[in-house]
Amino acid sequence: MRVLTPQVIAAFSALTGHEPAGVWAAPGRINLIGEHTDYNDGFVLPFALPQAAYVAAAPRTDGRWRFRSVDLDETVELGQDELVPGSPGWHSYLAGVVWALQQAGHTVAGADVVLTSDVPLGAGLSSSAAIECATLAAFADLNGLGIEPLDRAKLARTAENAYVGAPTGLLDQAASTLCIADHALFLDCRDFASRQVPLAVTGAGLEILVVDTRTRHSHVDGEYAARRASCEEASRILGVPALRDVTDLDAALAHLPELIGRRVRHIVTENARVLESVAALDAGDYARLGELMTASHASMRDDYEITETSVDLAVATACEAGALGARMTGGGFGGCVLALVRAEQVDAVAASVTAAFAEATLGVPVTFLGRPSAGARRLS
């Protein structure tokens, strides 16, 4: 992991001619299990990554906001009348935070904000939520806003939903804000009750191998919204507030069209898998966790239909090479796979996946270890 604090401070000083008031960071996340359950009032089990978005910031006195991306080498400056929901561009994730805070009744002074990140873009690791949560932490501190962590996550989600226009649930922002090191976050997306669940993989002689297939996706694309619409239609037909409330799956399927029924089956069984995974972690049963991960992937592939060739190949190859289990993580249609692997087999599993990609002419995947890390925080 690179620590990007010196780089973002240097970039801020080059832009403004003075030091920032502080540096804040918020991590990307991996969802251990529980995909597309968040917007169905269900359960999720993410953990934060070491990779993070870093923001250096300081107040301005002219009521304007200047955003600079170190990675894109671009600068955008906005005034109050230019904070318009739906505005395109990378800076919308930062401007959306200002807008969301204002919509919630907070006064947000102008500021210079410089951003850099080592969370891979479009890989299903929630690079957008990392940017939003780091930016929100900065603005909260700069403006003396006493906002509780869960409320910060909700505001960051508002920025993504209402300003950027991506219809995501709360999972990404909650993970980026609430997670602690060496734990996964068990989150109930209906009442937002949460519990930190020990994820002591290294102590068990295991690692979480992340395979970035480098097949990029975007939550703004229509397929994500289509899955969400299917769930909302199913809830309407079944007369329940959300698919979380389906208790008799067979009876529900009897009342639904075949395609919508498969979408519902994924959500209902995925919620059950999250609960089983929490129980497995509490018992230190990593073999069972691996089985649940693989079953989750099969459900995403066959019922929710959000996987594609590269992630399916990575999962199958990792399991054949000895992983206890593997699954795609993130919204789908590309992105990353995580595999639960014995520590001594990490290199062999990674090499097998790389070889399989080469044989299938899918390019070279990027592999790294996913170590559960801390959520959003001030660094200086």
Beta strands, then each sheet from edge to edge (+ up, - down):
strand 1: 22-33
strand 2: 43-59
strand 3: 65-69
strand 4: 74-78
strand 5: 111-117
strand 6: 183-188
strand 7: 194-198
strand 8: 206-212
strand 9: 325-329
strand 10: 336-342
strand 11: 366-369
strand 12: 377-378
sheet 1: 4+ 3- 5- 2+ 1- 12+
sheet 2: 4+ 3- 5- 2+ 6- 7+
sheet 3: 9+ 10- 8+ 11-
end
